[in-house]
Amino acid sequence: MPRPVLVAVDDDRECLSALKRELGDRYSRDYRIVCTASPKDALATLEKLAEDGEDVALVLADQWLPGTTGSELFGQVRRLHPHAKRGLLITWGGWGDPATGQAIFDSMAHGRIDYYVLRPSHSPDEVFHHTISSFLLEWARDRRVAPHTIRVVGEVWSGRAYELRDVLGRCAIPHSFCLADSNEGRTLLAGAQTGSKLPLVIFPDGNVLADPTNAQLAQAAGAAVDPEHTDFDLVIVGCGPAGLSAAVYGASEGFSTLVVDDGGIGGQATSSSLIRNYLGFPAGISGGRLAEQAYEQAWVLGAKFAFMQRALDLRREGDQIRVSLSGHSGVRARAVILATGASYRRLGVPDLEAMNGAGVFYGGPASEAPGMAGHDVYVLGGANSAGQAALHLARFARRVTLVVRAESLAVGMSHYLAREVQANPNVEVRLCTEIIGGGGEDGWLDHLVLRELTTGQEETVPAVGLFLMIGAHPHTDWLPAEVSRDPRGFVLTGGNLPTRAWPLERSPYGLETTMPGVLAAGDARHGSVKRVASAVGEGSMAIQFLHALFAADGLARTEPRPQAVS
Ligand SMILES: Cc1cc2nc3c(=O)[nH]c(=O)nc-3n(C[C@H](O)[C@H](O)[C@H](O)COP(=O)(O)OP(=O)(O)OC[C@H]3O[C@@H](n4cnc5c(N)ncnc54)[C@H](O)[C@@H]3O)c2cc1C
């Protein structure tokens, strides 16, 4: 196997030789290093490597190169080697130069670079190597060349083999896949000494499972499925950002804590390839990686997990709450946190789904809006959230188009907001219109295809941003009637509780639902912000309310008001 390639481009001779030295000394055993002063030569090398099917792990380039800019070169890199990490080289303090600062900002906003890299200034320069090894680790994870222990062998990539890989992925278990008729597949099947049906899952200790159920696989792979005990201080339903945060804080404050999820780790956050608006990760972090780290953190603090278990019902049993689970008789807790999230309605246009995070965004534009400065941007949706998103974007974008399927904004938007949208000179509203296609040449959205519903006429328009605000459905259908919800199914909590529905003398705590002792956090909660950071914040807040709840426990649970709601 040829070694993956690291490419560095810098026309400053001194800097180029420092790059050669640092990269060569530290990485040449595992990577082939190509350093050049010429962007033309770099591009030719990258084209040849793409033609030969060779892997490029990392490209570093200066912003100001003869005849081109680093940002332009990175655009080509993304097209030729979509998995390569891209680092913009700057000198110490370079971010203070307004032009360089702007180049970093624009390139990050449009996904042309992964981050900036400080040129090596001395040897060994551990700051430089920290950045490089972080890039290489991320690249290895993306390419699945990081160490893996479990092997899945299947006839085809899709179907049950895909589902099994998905289960392992959602339980944060490193694994690899190969086809049964590949060289590796034949060797593994011969070694497994079993004539069983595919797909096979082969463990490092030689254990083999033939087409296991999801629960069998998760359990065999070390992710707990059956809770070891049935009584806990706290049961958290949902292992997305809100549930994971509640698990970290709950376990760290000494509560015996169980997290159950009908899938694995991470919830909706795992569909985001790069979360750029979560505190403390200036280069962004993938939703999957963030969830894995939070899971490890909760686990080392003592939280227990049960994956592939769906919560089916909640019921009070004396001073405890019983959570019925699929595949298990159920668990009991002094308090329950509902962190079951919501599913966003998807657009279902494959070309645009593939650009999720690369110009196409589900949800509001809070963090991406400044990066849309001077560009044409589209918002799809006819509700208030879409109107607000359009107005926010209009402060930055050259032009915002709000695409609505309905014949009038009045169908889904408050009157005051519809008037504001229509009065904004920077916002155009296209009614009776849908989005049926789109794409981008160098890995970032550059056009959309719209269709007018009444005439069927199609039009291709330039666009660098598409914000999809087409609704979310909370996972709360399974809850009993005692847990009050808004008309769309989001759980009501704290100050939003209908007074009649609250059964106790004491007031409800901040995130408490109409079922005392049951709290809600994250996207499933009425009025939540639908962001990773706010879900995490609510998960931790819920734990603070538990302290007060447990202190008030006896009184609260034994003295229901006479007019308690049915
Ligand atoms: C494509 C996409 C990209 C996004 N990008 C960003 C971004 O860049 N930045 C950002 O801040 N936000 C982003 N978001 C929003 C963010 O992911 C959510 O706001 C966040 O994940 C909400 O966390 P949560 O824990 O409340 O719910 P979720 O993440 O939805 O987790 C809920 C969990 O509950 C489980 N569950 C549901 N019902 C049951 C049940 N009955 N029994 C057991 N388990 C159950 C589910 O399996 C799931 O694992 C994105 C969302 C999407 C869809």
The ligand as a MOL file (V3000), in Angstrom:
LIG
                    3D

  0  0  0     0  0            999 V3000
M  V30 BEGIN CTAB
M  V30 COUNTS 53 58 0 0 0
M  V30 BEGIN ATOM
M  V30 1 C -28.4030 17.5020 10.0290 0
M  V30 2 C -28.3240 18.2550 11.3440 0
M  V30 3 C -27.2440 19.0990 11.5800 0
M  V30 4 C -27.1700 19.8170 12.7920 0
M  V30 5 N -26.1120 20.6620 12.9900 0
M  V30 6 C -26.0190 21.3550 14.1340 0
M  V30 7 C -24.9220 22.2270 14.3780 0
M  V30 8 O -24.0180 22.3630 13.5460 0
M  V30 9 N -24.8940 22.8950 15.5590 0
M  V30 10 C -25.8640 22.7690 16.5120 0
M  V30 11 O -25.7610 23.3900 17.5770 0
M  V30 12 N -26.9290 21.9540 16.3080 0
M  V30 13 C -27.0280 21.2470 15.1540 0
M  V30 14 N -28.1110 20.4340 14.9380 0
M  V30 15 C -29.1550 20.3530 15.9830 0
M  V30 16 C -28.7010 19.4050 17.1010 0
M  V30 17 O -28.2260 18.1830 16.5700 0
M  V30 18 C -29.8630 19.1380 18.0650 0
M  V30 19 O -30.3490 20.3670 18.5460 0
M  V30 20 C -29.4010 18.2860 19.2570 0
M  V30 21 O -28.9020 17.0410 18.8230 0
M  V30 22 C -30.5550 18.0530 20.2450 0
M  V30 23 O -30.1170 17.1990 21.2780 0
M  V30 24 P -31.1410 16.3130 22.1430 0
M  V30 25 O -30.2750 15.5350 23.0800 0
M  V30 26 O -32.1990 17.1670 22.6800 0
M  V30 27 O -31.8540 15.3320 21.1180 0
M  V30 28 P -31.3090 14.2880 20.0650 0
M  V30 29 O -29.9340 14.6310 19.6420 0
M  V30 30 O -32.3310 14.2000 19.0070 0
M  V30 31 O -31.2350 12.8980 20.8660 0
M  V30 32 C -32.3900 12.2490 21.2870 0
M  V30 33 C -32.0850 10.7770 21.5440 0
M  V30 34 O -33.2220 10.1810 22.1550 0
M  V30 35 C -33.4120 8.8770 21.6420 0
M  V30 36 N -34.8180 8.5000 21.8210 0
M  V30 37 C -35.9120 9.0890 21.2810 0
M  V30 38 N -37.0350 8.4770 21.7140 0
M  V30 39 C -36.6420 7.4750 22.5300 0
M  V30 40 C -37.3360 6.4810 23.2790 0
M  V30 41 N -38.6780 6.3980 23.3010 0
M  V30 42 N -36.6000 5.5930 23.9880 0
M  V30 43 C -35.2460 5.6460 24.0140 0
M  V30 44 N -34.5480 6.5790 23.3290 0
M  V30 45 C -35.2280 7.4740 22.5980 0
M  V30 46 C -32.9810 8.9980 20.1830 0
M  V30 47 O -32.5800 7.7100 19.6760 0
M  V30 48 C -31.8140 9.9750 20.2780 0
M  V30 49 O -30.5850 9.2870 20.4030 0
M  V30 50 C -28.1950 19.6790 13.7650 0
M  V30 51 C -29.2700 18.8050 13.5220 0
M  V30 52 C -29.3390 18.0940 12.3330 0
M  V30 53 C -30.4940 17.1690 12.0960 0
M  V30 END ATOM
M  V30 BEGIN BOND
M  V30 1 1 1 2
M  V30 2 1 2 3
M  V30 3 2 2 52
M  V30 4 2 3 4
M  V30 5 1 4 5
M  V30 6 1 4 50
M  V30 7 2 5 6
M  V30 8 1 6 7
M  V30 9 1 6 13
M  V30 10 2 7 8
M  V30 11 1 7 9
M  V30 12 1 9 10
M  V30 13 2 10 11
M  V30 14 1 10 12
M  V30 15 2 12 13
M  V30 16 1 13 14
M  V30 17 1 14 15
M  V30 18 1 14 50
M  V30 19 1 15 16
M  V30 20 1 16 17
M  V30 21 1 16 18
M  V30 22 1 18 19
M  V30 23 1 18 20
M  V30 24 1 20 21
M  V30 25 1 20 22
M  V30 26 1 22 23
M  V30 27 1 23 24
M  V30 28 2 24 25
M  V30 29 1 24 26
M  V30 30 1 24 27
M  V30 31 1 27 28
M  V30 32 2 28 29
M  V30 33 1 28 30
M  V30 34 1 28 31
M  V30 35 1 31 32
M  V30 36 1 32 33
M  V30 37 1 33 34
M  V30 38 1 33 48
M  V30 39 1 34 35
M  V30 40 1 35 36
M  V30 41 1 35 46
M  V30 42 1 36 37
M  V30 43 1 36 45
M  V30 44 2 37 38
M  V30 45 1 38 39
M  V30 46 1 39 40
M  V30 47 2 39 45
M  V30 48 1 40 41
M  V30 49 2 40 42
M  V30 50 1 42 43
M  V30 51 2 43 44
M  V30 52 1 44 45
M  V30 53 1 46 47
M  V30 54 1 46 48
M  V30 55 1 48 49
M  V30 56 2 50 51
M  V30 57 1 51 52
M  V30 58 1 52 53
M  V30 END BOND
M  V30 END CTAB
M  END
